[in-house]
Amino acid sequence: MGLDSDGHKRITTGENFALLGGTQETHEVMTVKTIKINEKLKARGQRLDTVSHEEFAEIAQEVGTEQV
């Protein structure tokens, strides 16, 4: 979820994700990183619902996503 706003309502969905809000720039960055996470999962032969927390954190770090 993007917490910054420029007055537009943005929603993007795809395999394993639904992105809401954010400015155009924030929303684009979230979309790219989410797609990269899905690509890395697929390359590892893993799925979001079965990957361990540690492996997900590693993938997220590889694509430049801050761990929450």
Biopython code that builds the backbone (N, CA, C, O; Angstrom):
import numpy as np
from Bio.PDB.StructureBuilder import StructureBuilder

atoms = [
    (1, "MET", "N", (0.843, -1.165, 0.000)),
    (1, "MET", "CA", (0.000, 0.000, 0.000)),
    (1, "MET", "C", (0.897, 1.240, 0.000)),
    (1, "MET", "O", (1.780, 1.386, 0.846)),
    (2, "GLY", "N", (0.652, 2.125, -0.965)),
    (2, "GLY", "CA", (1.369, 3.390, -1.013)),
    (2, "GLY", "C", (0.625, 4.414, -0.167)),
    (2, "GLY", "O", (-0.564, 4.649, -0.383)),
    (3, "LEU", "N", (1.303, 5.017, 0.779)),
    (3, "LEU", "CA", (0.644, 5.952, 1.684)),
    (3, "LEU", "C", (0.718, 7.398, 1.222)),
    (3, "LEU", "O", (-0.005, 8.253, 1.733)),
    (4, "ASP", "N", (1.592, 7.678, 0.256)),
    (4, "ASP", "CA", (1.622, 9.040, -0.284)),
    (4, "ASP", "C", (0.543, 9.151, -1.361)),
    (4, "ASP", "O", (0.084, 8.138, -1.888)),
    (5, "SER", "N", (0.147, 10.355, -1.683)),
    (5, "SER", "CA", (-0.946, 10.512, -2.639)),
    (5, "SER", "C", (-0.782, 11.792, -3.443)),
    (5, "SER", "O", (-0.219, 12.784, -2.979)),
    (6, "ASP", "N", (-1.294, 11.733, -4.662)),
    (6, "ASP", "CA", (-1.345, 12.924, -5.499)),
    (6, "ASP", "C", (-2.783, 13.176, -5.958)),
    (6, "ASP", "O", (-3.023, 13.907, -6.919)),
    (7, "GLY", "N", (-3.736, 12.556, -5.249)),
    (7, "GLY", "CA", (-5.139, 12.757, -5.570)),
    (7, "GLY", "C", (-5.746, 11.703, -6.480)),
    (7, "GLY", "O", (-6.967, 11.649, -6.629)),
    (8, "HIS", "N", (-4.919, 10.865, -7.090)),
    (8, "HIS", "CA", (-5.423, 9.798, -7.967)),
    (8, "HIS", "C", (-5.558, 8.511, -7.172)),
    (8, "HIS", "O", (-4.819, 8.283, -6.215)),
    (9, "LYS", "N", (-6.492, 7.683, -7.568)),
    (9, "LYS", "CA", (-6.675, 6.376, -6.942)),
    (9, "LYS", "C", (-6.081, 5.330, -7.878)),
    (9, "LYS", "O", (-6.525, 5.177, -9.016)),
    (10, "ARG", "N", (-5.079, 4.617, -7.389)),
    (10, "ARG", "CA", (-4.400, 3.618, -8.210)),
    (10, "ARG", "C", (-4.559, 2.243, -7.590)),
    (10, "ARG", "O", (-4.373, 2.067, -6.386)),
    (11, "ILE", "N", (-4.903, 1.276, -8.417)),
    (11, "ILE", "CA", (-5.013, -0.116, -7.997)),
    (11, "ILE", "C", (-4.410, -0.967, -9.110)),
    (11, "ILE", "O", (-4.794, -0.851, -10.274)),
    (12, "THR", "N", (-3.471, -1.814, -8.741)),
    (12, "THR", "CA", (-2.871, -2.743, -9.693)),
    (12, "THR", "C", (-2.881, -4.123, -9.057)),
    (12, "THR", "O", (-2.483, -4.283, -7.903)),
    (13, "THR", "N", (-3.335, -5.120, -9.807)),
    (13, "THR", "CA", (-3.343, -6.484, -9.294)),
    (13, "THR", "C", (-2.605, -7.397, -10.260)),
    (13, "THR", "O", (-2.502, -7.121, -11.455)),
    (14, "GLY", "N", (-2.105, -8.470, -9.720)),
    (14, "GLY", "CA", (-1.407, -9.458, -10.523)),
    (14, "GLY", "C", (-1.242, -10.724, -9.716)),
    (14, "GLY", "O", (-1.823, -10.867, -8.640)),
    (15, "GLU", "N", (-0.456, -11.636, -10.232)),
    (15, "GLU", "CA", (-0.219, -12.885, -9.527)),
    (15, "GLU", "C", (0.432, -12.580, -8.177)),
    (15, "GLU", "O", (1.504, -11.977, -8.125)),
    (16, "ASN", "N", (-0.194, -12.983, -7.124)),
    (16, "ASN", "CA", (0.306, -12.827, -5.755)),
    (16, "ASN", "C", (0.290, -11.408, -5.210)),
    (16, "ASN", "O", (0.873, -11.171, -4.152)),
    (17, "PHE", "N", (-0.352, -10.449, -5.880)),
    (17, "PHE", "CA", (-0.310, -9.110, -5.311)),
    (17, "PHE", "C", (-1.505, -8.244, -5.687)),
    (17, "PHE", "O", (-2.164, -8.448, -6.706)),
    (18, "ALA", "N", (-1.754, -7.272, -4.819)),
    (18, "ALA", "CA", (-2.705, -6.187, -5.070)),
    (18, "ALA", "C", (-2.072, -4.947, -4.478)),
    (18, "ALA", "O", (-1.819, -4.883, -3.275)),
    (19, "LEU", "N", (-1.818, -3.962, -5.321)),
    (19, "LEU", "CA", (-1.192, -2.717, -4.887)),
    (19, "LEU", "C", (-2.225, -1.606, -4.877)),
    (19, "LEU", "O", (-3.008, -1.463, -5.816)),
    (20, "LEU", "N", (-2.220, -0.830, -3.822)),
    (20, "LEU", "CA", (-3.197, 0.237, -3.656)),
    (20, "LEU", "C", (-2.493, 1.546, -3.328)),
    (20, "LEU", "O", (-1.574, 1.586, -2.510)),
    (21, "GLY", "N", (-2.936, 2.608, -3.975)),
    (21, "GLY", "CA", (-2.506, 3.954, -3.606)),
    (21, "GLY", "C", (-1.123, 4.332, -4.082)),
    (21, "GLY", "O", (-0.511, 3.669, -4.919)),
    (22, "GLY", "N", (-0.663, 5.421, -3.515)),
    (22, "GLY", "CA", (0.641, 5.968, -3.853)),
    (22, "GLY", "C", (0.574, 6.940, -5.005)),
    (22, "GLY", "O", (-0.368, 6.939, -5.798)),
    (23, "THR", "N", (1.590, 7.763, -5.077)),
    (23, "THR", "CA", (1.727, 8.645, -6.234)),
    (23, "THR", "C", (2.062, 7.784, -7.442)),
    (23, "THR", "O", (2.299, 6.584, -7.299)),
    (24, "GLN", "N", (2.085, 8.372, -8.614)),
    (24, "GLN", "CA", (2.422, 7.603, -9.817)),
    (24, "GLN", "C", (3.793, 6.958, -9.657)),
    (24, "GLN", "O", (3.971, 5.782, -9.976)),
    (25, "GLU", "N", (4.761, 7.728, -9.163)),
    (25, "GLU", "CA", (6.112, 7.199, -9.007)),
    (25, "GLU", "C", (6.161, 6.056, -7.993)),
    (25, "GLU", "O", (6.764, 5.017, -8.261)),
    (26, "THR", "N", (5.536, 6.240, -6.844)),
    (26, "THR", "CA", (5.524, 5.201, -5.819)),
    (26, "THR", "C", (4.848, 3.938, -6.335)),
    (26, "THR", "O", (5.351, 2.834, -6.127)),
    (27, "HIS", "N", (3.729, 4.093, -6.996)),
    (27, "HIS", "CA", (2.980, 2.950, -7.503)),
    (27, "HIS", "C", (3.798, 2.189, -8.544)),
    (27, "HIS", "O", (3.796, 0.958, -8.552)),
    (28, "GLU", "N", (4.488, 2.902, -9.409)),
    (28, "GLU", "CA", (5.330, 2.253, -10.420)),
    (28, "GLU", "C", (6.461, 1.478, -9.768)),
    (28, "GLU", "O", (6.759, 0.357, -10.180)),
    (29, "VAL", "N", (7.098, 2.062, -8.751)),
    (29, "VAL", "CA", (8.198, 1.388, -8.055)),
    (29, "VAL", "C", (7.682, 0.127, -7.373)),
    (29, "VAL", "O", (8.319, -0.923, -7.454)),
    (30, "MET", "N", (6.536, 0.219, -6.701)),
    (30, "MET", "CA", (5.951, -0.951, -6.038)),
    (30, "MET", "C", (5.635, -2.048, -7.056)),
    (30, "MET", "O", (5.888, -3.225, -6.800)),
    (31, "THR", "N", (5.088, -1.669, -8.200)),
    (31, "THR", "CA", (4.730, -2.635, -9.227)),
    (31, "THR", "C", (5.966, -3.363, -9.754)),
    (31, "THR", "O", (5.961, -4.589, -9.869)),
    (32, "VAL", "N", (7.008, -2.626, -10.068)),
    (32, "VAL", "CA", (8.234, -3.229, -10.599)),
    (32, "VAL", "C", (8.838, -4.196, -9.586)),
    (32, "VAL", "O", (9.223, -5.310, -9.941)),
    (33, "LYS", "N", (8.920, -3.775, -8.331)),
    (33, "LYS", "CA", (9.529, -4.639, -7.311)),
    (33, "LYS", "C", (8.691, -5.892, -7.071)),
    (33, "LYS", "O", (9.241, -6.974, -6.864)),
    (34, "THR", "N", (7.386, -5.758, -7.095)),
    (34, "THR", "CA", (6.516, -6.910, -6.896)),
    (34, "THR", "C", (6.662, -7.904, -8.037)),
    (34, "THR", "O", (6.713, -9.112, -7.804)),
    (35, "ILE", "N", (6.730, -7.413, -9.255)),
    (35, "ILE", "CA", (6.931, -8.285, -10.414)),
    (35, "ILE", "C", (8.282, -8.996, -10.312)),
    (35, "ILE", "O", (8.378, -10.185, -10.617)),
    (36, "LYS", "N", (9.320, -8.282, -9.890)),
    (36, "LYS", "CA", (10.648, -8.893, -9.734)),
    (36, "LYS", "C", (10.628, -9.984, -8.672)),
    (36, "LYS", "O", (11.275, -11.018, -8.837)),
    (37, "ILE", "N", (9.893, -9.766, -7.581)),
    (37, "ILE", "CA", (9.779, -10.794, -6.543)),
    (37, "ILE", "C", (9.130, -12.038, -7.136)),
    (37, "ILE", "O", (9.605, -13.151, -6.910)),
    (38, "ASN", "N", (8.053, -11.861, -7.888)),
    (38, "ASN", "CA", (7.384, -13.008, -8.515)),
    (38, "ASN", "C", (8.318, -13.735, -9.477)),
    (38, "ASN", "O", (8.318, -14.965, -9.528)),
    (39, "GLU", "N", (9.112, -12.989, -10.238)),
    (39, "GLU", "CA", (10.050, -13.609, -11.174)),
    (39, "GLU", "C", (11.099, -14.432, -10.438)),
    (39, "GLU", "O", (11.439, -15.535, -10.868)),
    (40, "LYS", "N", (11.612, -13.904, -9.333)),
    (40, "LYS", "CA", (12.620, -14.627, -8.561)),
    (40, "LYS", "C", (12.031, -15.881, -7.918)),
    (40, "LYS", "O", (12.681, -16.925, -7.873)),
    (41, "LEU", "N", (10.805, -15.775, -7.424)),
    (41, "LEU", "CA", (10.145, -16.959, -6.875)),
    (41, "LEU", "C", (10.015, -18.044, -7.945)),
    (41, "LEU", "O", (10.312, -19.212, -7.698)),
    (42, "LYS", "N", (9.571, -17.642, -9.125)),
    (42, "LYS", "CA", (9.385, -18.596, -10.226)),
    (42, "LYS", "C", (10.720, -19.229, -10.622)),
    (42, "LYS", "O", (10.789, -20.433, -10.866)),
    (43, "ALA", "N", (11.782, -18.414, -10.685)),
    (43, "ALA", "CA", (13.105, -18.927, -11.054)),
    (43, "ALA", "C", (13.610, -19.946, -10.030)),
    (43, "ALA", "O", (14.357, -20.862, -10.373)),
    (44, "ARG", "N", (13.198, -19.779, -8.778)),
    (44, "ARG", "CA", (13.596, -20.714, -7.722)),
    (44, "ARG", "C", (12.659, -21.911, -7.637)),
    (44, "ARG", "O", (12.886, -22.830, -6.850)),
    (45, "GLY", "N", (11.605, -21.899, -8.449)),
    (45, "GLY", "CA", (10.638, -22.984, -8.405)),
    (45, "GLY", "C", (9.787, -22.953, -7.149)),
    (45, "GLY", "O", (9.316, -23.989, -6.679)),
    (46, "GLN", "N", (9.593, -21.752, -6.606)),
    (46, "GLN", "CA", (8.828, -21.602, -5.373)),
    (46, "GLN", "C", (7.566, -20.796, -5.614)),
    (46, "GLN", "O", (7.409, -20.125, -6.634)),
    (47, "ARG", "N", (6.672, -20.885, -4.639)),
    (47, "ARG", "CA", (5.438, -20.102, -4.686)),
    (47, "ARG", "C", (5.371, -19.238, -3.441)),
    (47, "ARG", "O", (5.964, -19.568, -2.413)),
    (48, "LEU", "N", (4.657, -18.146, -3.533)),
    (48, "LEU", "CA", (4.550, -17.223, -2.408)),
    (48, "LEU", "C", (3.967, -17.908, -1.172)),
    (48, "LEU", "O", (4.386, -17.627, -0.050)),
    (49, "ASP", "N", (3.017, -18.793, -1.375)),
    (49, "ASP", "CA", (2.366, -19.423, -0.223)),
    (49, "ASP", "C", (3.196, -20.537, 0.422)),
    (49, "ASP", "O", (2.803, -21.083, 1.453)),
    (50, "THR", "N", (4.336, -20.875, -0.176)),
    (50, "THR", "CA", (5.160, -21.931, 0.412)),
    (50, "THR", "C", (6.582, -21.482, 0.746)),
    (50, "THR", "O", (7.313, -22.217, 1.411)),
    (51, "VAL", "N", (6.986, -20.305, 0.305)),
    (51, "VAL", "CA", (8.342, -19.823, 0.568)),
    (51, "VAL", "C", (8.467, -19.459, 2.051)),
    (51, "VAL", "O", (7.532, -18.930, 2.651)),
    (52, "SER", "N", (9.629, -19.749, 2.628)),
    (52, "SER", "CA", (9.832, -19.422, 4.039)),
    (52, "SER", "C", (10.005, -17.916, 4.214)),
    (52, "SER", "O", (10.328, -17.196, 3.269)),
    (53, "HIS", "N", (9.787, -17.464, 5.427)),
    (53, "HIS", "CA", (9.956, -16.040, 5.738)),
    (53, "HIS", "C", (11.385, -15.595, 5.425)),
    (53, "HIS", "O", (11.598, -14.516, 4.872)),
    (54, "GLU", "N", (12.348, -16.422, 5.778)),
    (54, "GLU", "CA", (13.756, -16.081, 5.550)),
    (54, "GLU", "C", (14.063, -15.964, 4.057)),
    (54, "GLU", "O", (14.751, -15.040, 3.623)),
    (55, "GLU", "N", (13.538, -16.924, 3.272)),
    (55, "GLU", "CA", (13.771, -16.877, 1.825)),
    (55, "GLU", "C", (13.087, -15.666, 1.197)),
    (55, "GLU", "O", (13.648, -15.023, 0.310)),
    (56, "PHE", "N", (11.876, -15.356, 1.658)),
    (56, "PHE", "CA", (11.190, -14.188, 1.132)),
    (56, "PHE", "C", (11.963, -12.917, 1.461)),
    (56, "PHE", "O", (12.095, -12.034, 0.613)),
    (57, "ALA", "N", (12.471, -12.819, 2.679)),
    (57, "ALA", "CA", (13.251, -11.639, 3.080)),
    (57, "ALA", "C", (14.491, -11.501, 2.200)),
    (57, "ALA", "O", (14.867, -10.392, 1.821)),
    (58, "GLU", "N", (15.125, -12.627, 1.878)),
    (58, "GLU", "CA", (16.302, -12.612, 1.006)),
    (58, "GLU", "C", (15.942, -12.099, -0.394)),
    (58, "GLU", "O", (16.649, -11.263, -0.958)),
    (59, "ILE", "N", (14.853, -12.602, -0.939)),
    (59, "ILE", "CA", (14.393, -12.172, -2.267)),
    (59, "ILE", "C", (14.037, -10.683, -2.249)),
    (59, "ILE", "O", (14.420, -9.933, -3.147)),
    (60, "ALA", "N", (13.309, -10.272, -1.228)),
    (60, "ALA", "CA", (12.914, -8.870, -1.122)),
    (60, "ALA", "C", (14.141, -7.963, -1.061)),
    (60, "ALA", "O", (14.153, -6.892, -1.669)),
    (61, "GLN", "N", (15.167, -8.385, -0.332)),
    (61, "GLN", "CA", (16.397, -7.602, -0.242)),
    (61, "GLN", "C", (17.084, -7.539, -1.601)),
    (61, "GLN", "O", (17.618, -6.493, -1.970)),
    (62, "GLU", "N", (17.080, -8.636, -2.351)),
    (62, "GLU", "CA", (17.703, -8.675, -3.673)),
    (62, "GLU", "C", (17.071, -7.663, -4.623)),
    (62, "GLU", "O", (17.771, -7.086, -5.455)),
    (63, "VAL", "N", (15.768, -7.437, -4.518)),
    (63, "VAL", "CA", (15.104, -6.497, -5.418)),
    (63, "VAL", "C", (15.036, -5.088, -4.848)),
    (63, "VAL", "O", (14.456, -4.191, -5.460)),
    (64, "GLY", "N", (15.636, -4.895, -3.665)),
    (64, "GLY", "CA", (15.718, -3.552, -3.089)),
    (64, "GLY", "C", (14.496, -3.124, -2.294)),
    (64, "GLY", "O", (14.235, -1.932, -2.133)),
    (65, "THR", "N", (13.754, -4.096, -1.800)),
    (65, "THR", "CA", (12.596, -3.784, -0.975)),
    (65, "THR", "C", (13.003, -3.802, 0.480)),
    (65, "THR", "O", (13.653, -4.744, 0.932)),
    (66, "GLU", "N", (12.631, -2.776, 1.215)),
    (66, "GLU", "CA", (12.955, -2.745, 2.633)),
    (66, "GLU", "C", (12.110, -3.768, 3.362)),
    (66, "GLU", "O", (10.911, -3.901, 3.113)),
    (67, "GLN", "N", (12.756, -4.492, 4.268)),
    (67, "GLN", "CA", (12.036, -5.503, 5.044)),
    (67, "GLN", "C", (11.217, -4.807, 6.120)),
    (67, "GLN", "O", (11.701, -3.910, 6.810)),
    (68, "VAL", "N", (9.974, -5.235, 6.248)),
    (68, "VAL", "CA", (9.084, -4.663, 7.247)),
    (68, "VAL", "C", (8.863, -5.643, 8.369)),
    (68, "VAL", "O", (8.136, -5.343, 9.316)),
]
sb = StructureBuilder()
sb.init_structure("model")
sb.init_model(0)
sb.init_chain("A")
sb.init_seg("    ")
for serial, (resi, resn, name, xyz) in enumerate(atoms, 1):
    if name == "N":
        sb.init_residue(resn, " ", resi, " ")
    sb.init_atom(name, np.array(xyz, "f"), 0.0, 1.0, " ", f" {name:<3s}", serial, name[0])
structure = sb.get_structure()
